[in-house]
Amino acid sequence: MLIDRAGWPFVVGALIVAVGVGYFFGRAWSVPFLVLGAFFLFFFRDPDRHPPTGANLVLSPADARVMTAGELPWPGAPPGEWKIVSMFLSPMDVHVNRIPVAGRVTKVEYHPGKFLPAYKKEAGELNEWTEVWFDRPGGPVVVRQIVGILARRIVCRLEQGQQVSAGDRFGVMKFGSRIDLFVPRTATIHVKVGDKVVGGETTIATLAP
């Protein structure tokens, strides 16, 4: 299994501290830092995924639990009329993010903000986030990576104008977070509140042809 490159500084840092503490204070004192290093390896794991095929499918951008699914007013939603699927990532979930649709990246926007608990509805508007717009037939699809209390760092590796494929990796959020997915109102949502979804594999919605 791969480890996302954003995780290696944490893993190596924990191991260096473990070696130093073990050398000066004894091996027993290094154990907590070895455990921390093992947690970082687990957190930044990057398993292979097998995206389903289909021209109009919208795939889950993350391993997460669905908090909201449907058409409703949403604090801080991007301009337009949308159906929203909001997903919460626990520290135990895979935090590597996946591209939901094939198409062209038309906008990547960073928004500084607060660090409210990610499960709060208003966090999607007030917290720090990065938003990516994907242009494709059937209407644009928007993904918003949102930090929470623990997640203080968003990594987004996409650039405006880039052509992308559904299911490909595009970033990571560090230590618990949330993703909001915005699809056109004509799309059909296939998940409900409480569902566990898998990044790059679970079909969240189908776009109108």
Buried (B, 14 or more C-beta within 10 A) or exposed (E): EEBBEBBEEBBEBBBEBBEEBBEEEEEEEBEEBBEBBEBBBBBBBBEEBEBEEEEBBBBBBBBBBBBBBEEEEBEBBBEEEBBBBBBBBBBEBBBBBBBBBBBBBBBBBEBEBEBBBBBEEEBBBBBBBBBBBBEBEBBBBBBBBBBBBBBBEBBBBBEEEBEBEBBBBBBBBBBBBBBBBBBBEEBEBBBEEEBEBBBBBBBBBBBEE
